Amino acid sequence: MYLSFMKSWIFFFFFIAPALAFGQSKPYPQAQTPAATGQIAPDFTLKDQDGKEFRLSDQRGHAVLLYFYRGYW
């Protein structure tokens, strides 16, 4: 029993601990910014959930969050 316990600790210190310590030693890559960042969005018209038309150009000067979802109806 004691030998089995010691084997598990030896395995941990020689294999698991170094992998945890050096596994992510490289920095994360830089985020890629799309080419259209900072550009004015093209105008479009959609129907909202109430059936009214939504035009993006009518919202100029306001913050707009567009949420596209897949409908199953």
mmJSON file of the N, C-alpha and C atoms, coordinates in Angstrom:
{"data_MODEL":{"atom_site":{
"group_PDB":["ATOM","ATOM","ATOM","ATOM","ATOM","ATOM","ATOM","ATOM","ATOM","ATOM","ATOM","ATOM","ATOM","ATOM","ATOM","ATOM","ATOM","ATOM","ATOM","ATOM","ATOM","ATOM","ATOM","ATOM","ATOM","ATOM","ATOM","ATOM","ATOM","ATOM","ATOM","ATOM","ATOM","ATOM","ATOM","ATOM","ATOM","ATOM","ATOM","ATOM","ATOM","ATOM","ATOM","ATOM","ATOM","ATOM","ATOM","ATOM","ATOM","ATOM","ATOM","ATOM","ATOM","ATOM","ATOM","ATOM","ATOM","ATOM","ATOM","ATOM","ATOM","ATOM","ATOM","ATOM","ATOM","ATOM","ATOM","ATOM","ATOM","ATOM","ATOM","ATOM","ATOM","ATOM","ATOM","ATOM","ATOM","ATOM","ATOM","ATOM","ATOM","ATOM","ATOM","ATOM","ATOM","ATOM","ATOM","ATOM","ATOM","ATOM","ATOM","ATOM","ATOM","ATOM","ATOM","ATOM","ATOM","ATOM","ATOM","ATOM","ATOM","ATOM","ATOM","ATOM","ATOM","ATOM","ATOM","ATOM","ATOM","ATOM","ATOM","ATOM","ATOM","ATOM","ATOM","ATOM","ATOM","ATOM","ATOM","ATOM","ATOM","ATOM","ATOM","ATOM","ATOM","ATOM","ATOM","ATOM","ATOM","ATOM","ATOM","ATOM","ATOM","ATOM","ATOM","ATOM","ATOM","ATOM","ATOM","ATOM","ATOM","ATOM","ATOM","ATOM","ATOM","ATOM","ATOM","ATOM","ATOM","ATOM","ATOM","ATOM","ATOM","ATOM","ATOM","ATOM","ATOM","ATOM","ATOM","ATOM","ATOM","ATOM","ATOM","ATOM","ATOM","ATOM","ATOM","ATOM","ATOM","ATOM","ATOM","ATOM","ATOM","ATOM","ATOM","ATOM","ATOM","ATOM","ATOM","ATOM","ATOM","ATOM","ATOM","ATOM","ATOM","ATOM","ATOM","ATOM","ATOM","ATOM","ATOM","ATOM","ATOM","ATOM","ATOM","ATOM","ATOM","ATOM","ATOM","ATOM","ATOM","ATOM","ATOM","ATOM","ATOM","ATOM","ATOM","ATOM","ATOM","ATOM","ATOM","ATOM","ATOM","ATOM","ATOM","ATOM","ATOM","ATOM","ATOM"],
"id":[1,2,3,4,5,6,7,8,9,10,11,12,13,14,15,16,17,18,19,20,21,22,23,24,25,26,27,28,29,30,31,32,33,34,35,36,37,38,39,40,41,42,43,44,45,46,47,48,49,50,51,52,53,54,55,56,57,58,59,60,61,62,63,64,65,66,67,68,69,70,71,72,73,74,75,76,77,78,79,80,81,82,83,84,85,86,87,88,89,90,91,92,93,94,95,96,97,98,99,100,101,102,103,104,105,106,107,108,109,110,111,112,113,114,115,116,117,118,119,120,121,122,123,124,125,126,127,128,129,130,131,132,133,134,135,136,137,138,139,140,141,142,143,144,145,146,147,148,149,150,151,152,153,154,155,156,157,158,159,160,161,162,163,164,165,166,167,168,169,170,171,172,173,174,175,176,177,178,179,180,181,182,183,184,185,186,187,188,189,190,191,192,193,194,195,196,197,198,199,200,201,202,203,204,205,206,207,208,209,210,211,212,213,214,215,216,217,218,219],
"type_symbol":["N","C","C","N","C","C","N","C","C","N","C","C","N","C","C","N","C","C","N","C","C","N","C","C","N","C","C","N","C","C","N","C","C","N","C","C","N","C","C","N","C","C","N","C","C","N","C","C","N","C","C","N","C","C","N","C","C","N","C","C","N","C","C","N","C","C","N","C","C","N","C","C","N","C","C","N","C","C","N","C","C","N","C","C","N","C","C","N","C","C","N","C","C","N","C","C","N","C","C","N","C","C","N","C","C","N","C","C","N","C","C","N","C","C","N","C","C","N","C","C","N","C","C","N","C","C","N","C","C","N","C","C","N","C","C","N","C","C","N","C","C","N","C","C","N","C","C","N","C","C","N","C","C","N","C","C","N","C","C","N","C","C","N","C","C","N","C","C","N","C","C","N","C","C","N","C","C","N","C","C","N","C","C","N","C","C","N","C","C","N","C","C","N","C","C","N","C","C","N","C","C","N","C","C","N","C","C","N","C","C","N","C","C","N","C","C","N","C","C"],
"label_atom_id":["N","CA","C","N","CA","C","N","CA","C","N","CA","C","N","CA","C","N","CA","C","N","CA","C","N","CA","C","N","CA","C","N","CA","C","N","CA","C","N","CA","C","N","CA","C","N","CA","C","N","CA","C","N","CA","C","N","CA","C","N","CA","C","N","CA","C","N","CA","C","N","CA","C","N","CA","C","N","CA","C","N","CA","C","N","CA","C","N","CA","C","N","CA","C","N","CA","C","N","CA","C","N","CA","C","N","CA","C","N","CA","C","N","CA","C","N","CA","C","N","CA","C","N","CA","C","N","CA","C","N","CA","C","N","CA","C","N","CA","C","N","CA","C","N","CA","C","N","CA","C","N","CA","C","N","CA","C","N","CA","C","N","CA","C","N","CA","C","N","CA","C","N","CA","C","N","CA","C","N","CA","C","N","CA","C","N","CA","C","N","CA","C","N","CA","C","N","CA","C","N","CA","C","N","CA","C","N","CA","C","N","CA","C","N","CA","C","N","CA","C","N","CA","C","N","CA","C","N","CA","C","N","CA","C","N","CA","C","N","CA","C","N","CA","C","N","CA","C","N","CA","C","N","CA","C"],
"label_alt_id":[null,null,null,null,null,null,null,null,null,null,null,null,null,null,null,null,null,null,null,null,null,null,null,null,null,null,null,null,null,null,null,null,null,null,null,null,null,null,null,null,null,null,null,null,null,null,null,null,null,null,null,null,null,null,null,null,null,null,null,null,null,null,null,null,null,null,null,null,null,null,null,null,null,null,null,null,null,null,null,null,null,null,null,null,null,null,null,null,null,null,null,null,null,null,null,null,null,null,null,null,null,null,null,null,null,null,null,null,null,null,null,null,null,null,null,null,null,null,null,null,null,null,null,null,null,null,null,null,null,null,null,null,null,null,null,null,null,null,null,null,null,null,null,null,null,null,null,null,null,null,null,null,null,null,null,null,null,null,null,null,null,null,null,null,null,null,null,null,null,null,null,null,null,null,null,null,null,null,null,null,null,null,null,null,null,null,null,null,null,null,null,null,null,null,null,null,null,null,null,null,null,null,null,null,null,null,null,null,null,null,null,null,null,null,null,null,null,null,null],
"label_comp_id":["MET","MET","MET","TYR","TYR","TYR","LEU","LEU","LEU","SER","SER","SER","PHE","PHE","PHE","MET","MET","MET","LYS","LYS","LYS","SER","SER","SER","TRP","TRP","TRP","ILE","ILE","ILE","PHE","PHE","PHE","PHE","PHE","PHE","PHE","PHE","PHE","PHE","PHE","PHE","PHE","PHE","PHE","ILE","ILE","ILE","ALA","ALA","ALA","PRO","PRO","PRO","ALA","ALA","ALA","LEU","LEU","LEU","ALA","ALA","ALA","PHE","PHE","PHE","GLY","GLY","GLY","GLN","GLN","GLN","SER","SER","SER","LYS","LYS","LYS","PRO","PRO","PRO","TYR","TYR","TYR","PRO","PRO","PRO","GLN","GLN","GLN","ALA","ALA","ALA","GLN","GLN","GLN","THR","THR","THR","PRO","PRO","PRO","ALA","ALA","ALA","ALA","ALA","ALA","THR","THR","THR","GLY","GLY","GLY","GLN","GLN","GLN","ILE","ILE","ILE","ALA","ALA","ALA","PRO","PRO","PRO","ASP","ASP","ASP","PHE","PHE","PHE","THR","THR","THR","LEU","LEU","LEU","LYS","LYS","LYS","ASP","ASP","ASP","GLN","GLN","GLN","ASP","ASP","ASP","GLY","GLY","GLY","LYS","LYS","LYS","GLU","GLU","GLU","PHE","PHE","PHE","ARG","ARG","ARG","LEU","LEU","LEU","SER","SER","SER","ASP","ASP","ASP","GLN","GLN","GLN","ARG","ARG","ARG","GLY","GLY","GLY","HIS","HIS","HIS","ALA","ALA","ALA","VAL","VAL","VAL","LEU","LEU","LEU","LEU","LEU","LEU","TYR","TYR","TYR","PHE","PHE","PHE","TYR","TYR","TYR","ARG","ARG","ARG","GLY","GLY","GLY","TYR","TYR","TYR","TRP","TRP","TRP"],
"label_asym_id":["A","A","A","A","A","A","A","A","A","A","A","A","A","A","A","A","A","A","A","A","A","A","A","A","A","A","A","A","A","A","A","A","A","A","A","A","A","A","A","A","A","A","A","A","A","A","A","A","A","A","A","A","A","A","A","A","A","A","A","A","A","A","A","A","A","A","A","A","A","A","A","A","A","A","A","A","A","A","A","A","A","A","A","A","A","A","A","A","A","A","A","A","A","A","A","A","A","A","A","A","A","A","A","A","A","A","A","A","A","A","A","A","A","A","A","A","A","A","A","A","A","A","A","A","A","A","A","A","A","A","A","A","A","A","A","A","A","A","A","A","A","A","A","A","A","A","A","A","A","A","A","A","A","A","A","A","A","A","A","A","A","A","A","A","A","A","A","A","A","A","A","A","A","A","A","A","A","A","A","A","A","A","A","A","A","A","A","A","A","A","A","A","A","A","A","A","A","A","A","A","A","A","A","A","A","A","A","A","A","A","A","A","A","A","A","A","A","A","A"],
"label_entity_id":["1","1","1","1","1","1","1","1","1","1","1","1","1","1","1","1","1","1","1","1","1","1","1","1","1","1","1","1","1","1","1","1","1","1","1","1","1","1","1","1","1","1","1","1","1","1","1","1","1","1","1","1","1","1","1","1","1","1","1","1","1","1","1","1","1","1","1","1","1","1","1","1","1","1","1","1","1","1","1","1","1","1","1","1","1","1","1","1","1","1","1","1","1","1","1","1","1","1","1","1","1","1","1","1","1","1","1","1","1","1","1","1","1","1","1","1","1","1","1","1","1","1","1","1","1","1","1","1","1","1","1","1","1","1","1","1","1","1","1","1","1","1","1","1","1","1","1","1","1","1","1","1","1","1","1","1","1","1","1","1","1","1","1","1","1","1","1","1","1","1","1","1","1","1","1","1","1","1","1","1","1","1","1","1","1","1","1","1","1","1","1","1","1","1","1","1","1","1","1","1","1","1","1","1","1","1","1","1","1","1","1","1","1","1","1","1","1","1","1"],
"label_seq_id":[1,1,1,2,2,2,3,3,3,4,4,4,5,5,5,6,6,6,7,7,7,8,8,8,9,9,9,10,10,10,11,11,11,12,12,12,13,13,13,14,14,14,15,15,15,16,16,16,17,17,17,18,18,18,19,19,19,20,20,20,21,21,21,22,22,22,23,23,23,24,24,24,25,25,25,26,26,26,27,27,27,28,28,28,29,29,29,30,30,30,31,31,31,32,32,32,33,33,33,34,34,34,35,35,35,36,36,36,37,37,37,38,38,38,39,39,39,40,40,40,41,41,41,42,42,42,43,43,43,44,44,44,45,45,45,46,46,46,47,47,47,48,48,48,49,49,49,50,50,50,51,51,51,52,52,52,53,53,53,54,54,54,55,55,55,56,56,56,57,57,57,58,58,58,59,59,59,60,60,60,61,61,61,62,62,62,63,63,63,64,64,64,65,65,65,66,66,66,67,67,67,68,68,68,69,69,69,70,70,70,71,71,71,72,72,72,73,73,73],
"pdbx_PDB_ins_code":[null,null,null,null,null,null,null,null,null,null,null,null,null,null,null,null,null,null,null,null,null,null,null,null,null,null,null,null,null,null,null,null,null,null,null,null,null,null,null,null,null,null,null,null,null,null,null,null,null,null,null,null,null,null,null,null,null,null,null,null,null,null,null,null,null,null,null,null,null,null,null,null,null,null,null,null,null,null,null,null,null,null,null,null,null,null,null,null,null,null,null,null,null,null,null,null,null,null,null,null,null,null,null,null,null,null,null,null,null,null,null,null,null,null,null,null,null,null,null,null,null,null,null,null,null,null,null,null,null,null,null,null,null,null,null,null,null,null,null,null,null,null,null,null,null,null,null,null,null,null,null,null,null,null,null,null,null,null,null,null,null,null,null,null,null,null,null,null,null,null,null,null,null,null,null,null,null,null,null,null,null,null,null,null,null,null,null,null,null,null,null,null,null,null,null,null,null,null,null,null,null,null,null,null,null,null,null,null,null,null,null,null,null,null,null,null,null,null,null],
"Cartn_x":[0.827,0.0,0.874,1.87,2.763,3.526,3.932,4.674,3.794,2.552,1.625,1.427,1.325,1.192,2.428,3.591,4.833,4.954,4.514,4.569,3.68,2.543,1.662,2.281,2.968,3.614,4.806,5.547,6.677,6.166,5.102,4.501,4.064,3.447,2.98,4.144,5.18,6.279,7.123,7.228,8.076,7.325,6.02,5.288,4.197,3.377,2.242,2.667,3.448,3.853,4.63,5.605,6.281,5.343,4.406,3.454,2.582,2.18,1.383,2.201,3.457,4.296,4.732,5.042,5.6,4.664,3.484,2.553,2.115,1.893,1.442,2.5,3.718,4.779,4.794,4.158,4.104,2.935,3.091,1.967,0.869,-0.338,-1.448,-1.231,-1.713,-1.542,-2.395,-1.981,-2.721,-4.043,-5.067,-6.377,-6.317,-6.975,-7.03,-8.199,-7.957,-9.037,-9.487,-10.789,-11.287,-10.963,-10.941,-10.593,-11.643,-12.891,-13.967,-14.089,-13.197,-13.274,-13.117,-14.05,-14.016,-14.712,-15.151,-15.857,-17.346,-18.022,-19.467,-20.15,-21.1,-21.816,-22.733,-22.881,-23.804,-25.243,-26.057,-27.452,-28.232,-29.151,-30.02,-31.345,-32.325,-33.66,-34.073,-34.554,-35.033,-36.345,-37.086,-38.281,-37.896,-38.38,-38.077,-39.094,-39.012,-39.879,-41.351,-41.656,-43.045,-43.561,-42.713,-43.118,-42.875,-42.348,-42.058,-40.698,-40.537,-39.269,-38.235,-37.05,-35.922,-34.903,-34.559,-33.555,-32.36,-31.193,-29.99,-29.678,-29.933,-29.602,-30.455,-31.614,-32.439,-31.841,-30.901,-30.297,-28.965,-28.628,-27.335,-27.192,-26.062,-25.815,-26.187,-26.811,-27.195,-26.39,-26.214,-25.57,-26.579,-26.138,-27.02,-26.383,-27.161,-26.735,-27.647,-27.069,-27.853,-27.69,-28.801,-28.786,-29.495,-28.742,-29.306,-29.481,-30.667,-30.907,-31.659,-31.548,-32.198,-33.583,-34.569,-35.935,-36.346,-37.159,-37.585,-39.065,-39.604,-41.016,-41.195],
"Cartn_y":[-1.19,0.0,1.258,1.282,2.429,2.605,1.502,1.563,2.127,1.742,2.267,3.77,4.203,5.629,6.394,5.838,6.492,6.549,5.51,5.508,6.607,6.808,7.851,9.236,9.46,10.751,10.942,9.876,9.965,10.296,9.619,9.896,11.351,11.851,13.238,14.211,14.056,15.024,14.979,13.824,13.74,13.925,13.74,13.838,14.91,14.907,15.819,17.243,17.409,18.742,19.512,18.903,19.669,20.036,19.146,19.458,20.643,20.701,21.832,23.118,22.994,24.186,24.751,23.881,24.348,24.157,23.675,23.412,24.658,25.751,26.996,28.068,27.777,28.754,29.808,29.517,30.496,31.448,32.706,33.638,33.321,33.748,33.554,34.397,33.937,34.748,36.003,37.004,38.263,38.047,38.751,38.655,39.29,38.655,39.171,40.138,41.337,42.306,42.261,42.171,42.149,43.454,43.398,44.568,45.669,45.318,46.302,46.991,46.734,47.361,48.871,49.605,51.062,51.647,50.824,51.292,51.466,52.288,52.456,51.24,50.676,49.493,49.868,48.987,49.285,49.302,50.143,50.262,49.021,48.587,47.463,47.63,46.899,46.921,45.487,45.259,43.946,44.118,43.02,43.043,42.547,43.256,42.829,41.781,41.402,40.329,40.712,42.024,42.477,42.702,42.468,42.644,44.036,44.951,46.315,46.321,47.249,47.328,48.088,47.564,48.169,48.581,49.85,50.356,50.825,50.352,50.69,52.181,52.81,54.238,55.106,54.612,55.37,55.393,54.521,54.411,55.154,55.955,56.649,57.503,57.368,58.101,57.317,56.169,55.318,54.022,53.423,52.105,51.054,50.144,49.115,47.754,46.849,45.469,44.598,43.922,43.039,41.612,40.948,39.569,38.717,37.926,37.05,35.679,35.138,33.801,32.984,31.703,30.809,30.477,30.795,30.493,29.114,28.43,27.089,27.059,28.127,28.141,28.224],
"Cartn_z":[0.0,0.0,0.0,0.868,0.945,-0.368,-0.987,-2.245,-3.367,-3.394,-4.386,-4.198,-2.961,-2.655,-3.12,-2.882,-3.293,-4.813,-5.498,-6.961,-7.536,-6.925,-7.436,-7.227,-6.112,-5.884,-6.811,-7.049,-7.981,-9.381,-9.784,-11.089,-11.165,-10.123,-10.115,-10.257,-9.455,-9.457,-10.72,-11.359,-12.54,-13.852,-13.869,-15.124,-15.114,-14.098,-14.073,-13.71,-12.66,-12.211,-13.286,-13.969,-15.038,-16.186,-16.5,-17.568,-17.172,-15.924,-15.457,-15.419,-15.044,-14.901,-16.25,-17.216,-18.481,-19.66,-19.425,-20.515,-21.242,-20.545,-21.165,-20.947,-21.331,-21.14,-22.246,-23.393,-24.474,-24.243,-24.625,-24.465,-25.476,-25.165,-26.081,-27.335,-28.487,-29.706,-29.65,-30.388,-30.447,-31.169,-30.737,-31.374,-32.757,-33.707,-35.072,-35.183,-35.683,-35.873,-37.325,-37.535,-38.912,-39.637,-40.947,-41.752,-41.639,-41.301,-41.258,-39.899,-38.978,-37.662,-37.792,-37.21,-37.264,-38.478,-39.388,-40.581,-40.263,-41.023,-40.879,-41.49,-40.761,-41.236,-42.395,-43.374,-44.48,-43.977,-44.595,-44.186,-44.623,-43.785,-44.126,-43.41,-43.871,-43.283,-42.987,-41.769,-41.343,-40.614,-40.486,-39.654,-38.267,-37.233,-35.871,-35.422,-34.152,-33.651,-33.616,-33.681,-33.701,-35.117,-36.116,-37.506,-38.052,-37.21,-37.679,-38.377,-39.301,-40.017,-39.185,-39.189,-38.481,-39.529,-39.542,-40.474,-39.66,-40.019,-39.263,-39.331,-40.446,-40.571,-39.641,-39.202,-38.259,-36.855,-36.595,-35.269,-35.156,-36.141,-36.129,-34.869,-34.185,-32.954,-31.704,-31.866,-30.735,-30.786,-29.642,-29.606,-30.065,-30.921,-31.468,-31.222,-30.664,-30.487,-31.329,-32.307,-33.163,-32.664,-32.475,-32.0,-33.044,-33.776,-34.789,-34.166,-34.301,-33.776,-34.809,-34.683,-35.628,-35.101,-35.884,-35.499,-36.012,-35.267,-35.646,-35.983,-36.481,-36.824,-38.318],
"occupancy":[1.0,1.0,1.0,1.0,1.0,1.0,1.0,1.0,1.0,1.0,1.0,1.0,1.0,1.0,1.0,1.0,1.0,1.0,1.0,1.0,1.0,1.0,1.0,1.0,1.0,1.0,1.0,1.0,1.0,1.0,1.0,1.0,1.0,1.0,1.0,1.0,1.0,1.0,1.0,1.0,1.0,1.0,1.0,1.0,1.0,1.0,1.0,1.0,1.0,1.0,1.0,1.0,1.0,1.0,1.0,1.0,1.0,1.0,1.0,1.0,1.0,1.0,1.0,1.0,1.0,1.0,1.0,1.0,1.0,1.0,1.0,1.0,1.0,1.0,1.0,1.0,1.0,1.0,1.0,1.0,1.0,1.0,1.0,1.0,1.0,1.0,1.0,1.0,1.0,1.0,1.0,1.0,1.0,1.0,1.0,1.0,1.0,1.0,1.0,1.0,1.0,1.0,1.0,1.0,1.0,1.0,1.0,1.0,1.0,1.0,1.0,1.0,1.0,1.0,1.0,1.0,1.0,1.0,1.0,1.0,1.0,1.0,1.0,1.0,1.0,1.0,1.0,1.0,1.0,1.0,1.0,1.0,1.0,1.0,1.0,1.0,1.0,1.0,1.0,1.0,1.0,1.0,1.0,1.0,1.0,1.0,1.0,1.0,1.0,1.0,1.0,1.0,1.0,1.0,1.0,1.0,1.0,1.0,1.0,1.0,1.0,1.0,1.0,1.0,1.0,1.0,1.0,1.0,1.0,1.0,1.0,1.0,1.0,1.0,1.0,1.0,1.0,1.0,1.0,1.0,1.0,1.0,1.0,1.0,1.0,1.0,1.0,1.0,1.0,1.0,1.0,1.0,1.0,1.0,1.0,1.0,1.0,1.0,1.0,1.0,1.0,1.0,1.0,1.0,1.0,1.0,1.0,1.0,1.0,1.0,1.0,1.0,1.0,1.0,1.0,1.0,1.0,1.0,1.0],
"B_iso_or_equiv":[0.0,0.0,0.0,0.0,0.0,0.0,0.0,0.0,0.0,0.0,0.0,0.0,0.0,0.0,0.0,0.0,0.0,0.0,0.0,0.0,0.0,0.0,0.0,0.0,0.0,0.0,0.0,0.0,0.0,0.0,0.0,0.0,0.0,0.0,0.0,0.0,0.0,0.0,0.0,0.0,0.0,0.0,0.0,0.0,0.0,0.0,0.0,0.0,0.0,0.0,0.0,0.0,0.0,0.0,0.0,0.0,0.0,0.0,0.0,0.0,0.0,0.0,0.0,0.0,0.0,0.0,0.0,0.0,0.0,0.0,0.0,0.0,0.0,0.0,0.0,0.0,0.0,0.0,0.0,0.0,0.0,0.0,0.0,0.0,0.0,0.0,0.0,0.0,0.0,0.0,0.0,0.0,0.0,0.0,0.0,0.0,0.0,0.0,0.0,0.0,0.0,0.0,0.0,0.0,0.0,0.0,0.0,0.0,0.0,0.0,0.0,0.0,0.0,0.0,0.0,0.0,0.0,0.0,0.0,0.0,0.0,0.0,0.0,0.0,0.0,0.0,0.0,0.0,0.0,0.0,0.0,0.0,0.0,0.0,0.0,0.0,0.0,0.0,0.0,0.0,0.0,0.0,0.0,0.0,0.0,0.0,0.0,0.0,0.0,0.0,0.0,0.0,0.0,0.0,0.0,0.0,0.0,0.0,0.0,0.0,0.0,0.0,0.0,0.0,0.0,0.0,0.0,0.0,0.0,0.0,0.0,0.0,0.0,0.0,0.0,0.0,0.0,0.0,0.0,0.0,0.0,0.0,0.0,0.0,0.0,0.0,0.0,0.0,0.0,0.0,0.0,0.0,0.0,0.0,0.0,0.0,0.0,0.0,0.0,0.0,0.0,0.0,0.0,0.0,0.0,0.0,0.0,0.0,0.0,0.0,0.0,0.0,0.0,0.0,0.0,0.0,0.0,0.0,0.0],
"pdbx_formal_charge":[null,null,null,null,null,null,null,null,null,null,null,null,null,null,null,null,null,null,null,null,null,null,null,null,null,null,null,null,null,null,null,null,null,null,null,null,null,null,null,null,null,null,null,null,null,null,null,null,null,null,null,null,null,null,null,null,null,null,null,null,null,null,null,null,null,null,null,null,null,null,null,null,null,null,null,null,null,null,null,null,null,null,null,null,null,null,null,null,null,null,null,null,null,null,null,null,null,null,null,null,null,null,null,null,null,null,null,null,null,null,null,null,null,null,null,null,null,null,null,null,null,null,null,null,null,null,null,null,null,null,null,null,null,null,null,null,null,null,null,null,null,null,null,null,null,null,null,null,null,null,null,null,null,null,null,null,null,null,null,null,null,null,null,null,null,null,null,null,null,null,null,null,null,null,null,null,null,null,null,null,null,null,null,null,null,null,null,null,null,null,null,null,null,null,null,null,null,null,null,null,null,null,null,null,null,null,null,null,null,null,null,null,null,null,null,null,null,null,null],
"auth_seq_id":[1,1,1,2,2,2,3,3,3,4,4,4,5,5,5,6,6,6,7,7,7,8,8,8,9,9,9,10,10,10,11,11,11,12,12,12,13,13,13,14,14,14,15,15,15,16,16,16,17,17,17,18,18,18,19,19,19,20,20,20,21,21,21,22,22,22,23,23,23,24,24,24,25,25,25,26,26,26,27,27,27,28,28,28,29,29,29,30,30,30,31,31,31,32,32,32,33,33,33,34,34,34,35,35,35,36,36,36,37,37,37,38,38,38,39,39,39,40,40,40,41,41,41,42,42,42,43,43,43,44,44,44,45,45,45,46,46,46,47,47,47,48,48,48,49,49,49,50,50,50,51,51,51,52,52,52,53,53,53,54,54,54,55,55,55,56,56,56,57,57,57,58,58,58,59,59,59,60,60,60,61,61,61,62,62,62,63,63,63,64,64,64,65,65,65,66,66,66,67,67,67,68,68,68,69,69,69,70,70,70,71,71,71,72,72,72,73,73,73],
"auth_comp_id":["MET","MET","MET","TYR","TYR","TYR","LEU","LEU","LEU","SER","SER","SER","PHE","PHE","PHE","MET","MET","MET","LYS","LYS","LYS","SER","SER","SER","TRP","TRP","TRP","ILE","ILE","ILE","PHE","PHE","PHE","PHE","PHE","PHE","PHE","PHE","PHE","PHE","PHE","PHE","PHE","PHE","PHE","ILE","ILE","ILE","ALA","ALA","ALA","PRO","PRO","PRO","ALA","ALA","ALA","LEU","LEU","LEU","ALA","ALA","ALA","PHE","PHE","PHE","GLY","GLY","GLY","GLN","GLN","GLN","SER","SER","SER","LYS","LYS","LYS","PRO","PRO","PRO","TYR","TYR","TYR","PRO","PRO","PRO","GLN","GLN","GLN","ALA","ALA","ALA","GLN","GLN","GLN","THR","THR","THR","PRO","PRO","PRO","ALA","ALA","ALA","ALA","ALA","ALA","THR","THR","THR","GLY","GLY","GLY","GLN","GLN","GLN","ILE","ILE","ILE","ALA","ALA","ALA","PRO","PRO","PRO","ASP","ASP","ASP","PHE","PHE","PHE","THR","THR","THR","LEU","LEU","LEU","LYS","LYS","LYS","ASP","ASP","ASP","GLN","GLN","GLN","ASP","ASP","ASP","GLY","GLY","GLY","LYS","LYS","LYS","GLU","GLU","GLU","PHE","PHE","PHE","ARG","ARG","ARG","LEU","LEU","LEU","SER","SER","SER","ASP","ASP","ASP","GLN","GLN","GLN","ARG","ARG","ARG","GLY","GLY","GLY","HIS","HIS","HIS","ALA","ALA","ALA","VAL","VAL","VAL","LEU","LEU","LEU","LEU","LEU","LEU","TYR","TYR","TYR","PHE","PHE","PHE","TYR","TYR","TYR","ARG","ARG","ARG","GLY","GLY","GLY","TYR","TYR","TYR","TRP","TRP","TRP"],
"auth_asym_id":["A","A","A","A","A","A","A","A","A","A","A","A","A","A","A","A","A","A","A","A","A","A","A","A","A","A","A","A","A","A","A","A","A","A","A","A","A","A","A","A","A","A","A","A","A","A","A","A","A","A","A","A","A","A","A","A","A","A","A","A","A","A","A","A","A","A","A","A","A","A","A","A","A","A","A","A","A","A","A","A","A","A","A","A","A","A","A","A","A","A","A","A","A","A","A","A","A","A","A","A","A","A","A","A","A","A","A","A","A","A","A","A","A","A","A","A","A","A","A","A","A","A","A","A","A","A","A","A","A","A","A","A","A","A","A","A","A","A","A","A","A","A","A","A","A","A","A","A","A","A","A","A","A","A","A","A","A","A","A","A","A","A","A","A","A","A","A","A","A","A","A","A","A","A","A","A","A","A","A","A","A","A","A","A","A","A","A","A","A","A","A","A","A","A","A","A","A","A","A","A","A","A","A","A","A","A","A","A","A","A","A","A","A","A","A","A","A","A","A"],
"auth_atom_id":["N","CA","C","N","CA","C","N","CA","C","N","CA","C","N","CA","C","N","CA","C","N","CA","C","N","CA","C","N","CA","C","N","CA","C","N","CA","C","N","CA","C","N","CA","C","N","CA","C","N","CA","C","N","CA","C","N","CA","C","N","CA","C","N","CA","C","N","CA","C","N","CA","C","N","CA","C","N","CA","C","N","CA","C","N","CA","C","N","CA","C","N","CA","C","N","CA","C","N","CA","C","N","CA","C","N","CA","C","N","CA","C","N","CA","C","N","CA","C","N","CA","C","N","CA","C","N","CA","C","N","CA","C","N","CA","C","N","CA","C","N","CA","C","N","CA","C","N","CA","C","N","CA","C","N","CA","C","N","CA","C","N","CA","C","N","CA","C","N","CA","C","N","CA","C","N","CA","C","N","CA","C","N","CA","C","N","CA","C","N","CA","C","N","CA","C","N","CA","C","N","CA","C","N","CA","C","N","CA","C","N","CA","C","N","CA","C","N","CA","C","N","CA","C","N","CA","C","N","CA","C","N","CA","C","N","CA","C","N","CA","C","N","CA","C","N","CA","C","N","CA","C","N","CA","C"],
"pdbx_PDB_model_num":[1,1,1,1,1,1,1,1,1,1,1,1,1,1,1,1,1,1,1,1,1,1,1,1,1,1,1,1,1,1,1,1,1,1,1,1,1,1,1,1,1,1,1,1,1,1,1,1,1,1,1,1,1,1,1,1,1,1,1,1,1,1,1,1,1,1,1,1,1,1,1,1,1,1,1,1,1,1,1,1,1,1,1,1,1,1,1,1,1,1,1,1,1,1,1,1,1,1,1,1,1,1,1,1,1,1,1,1,1,1,1,1,1,1,1,1,1,1,1,1,1,1,1,1,1,1,1,1,1,1,1,1,1,1,1,1,1,1,1,1,1,1,1,1,1,1,1,1,1,1,1,1,1,1,1,1,1,1,1,1,1,1,1,1,1,1,1,1,1,1,1,1,1,1,1,1,1,1,1,1,1,1,1,1,1,1,1,1,1,1,1,1,1,1,1,1,1,1,1,1,1,1,1,1,1,1,1,1,1,1,1,1,1,1,1,1,1,1,1]
}}}
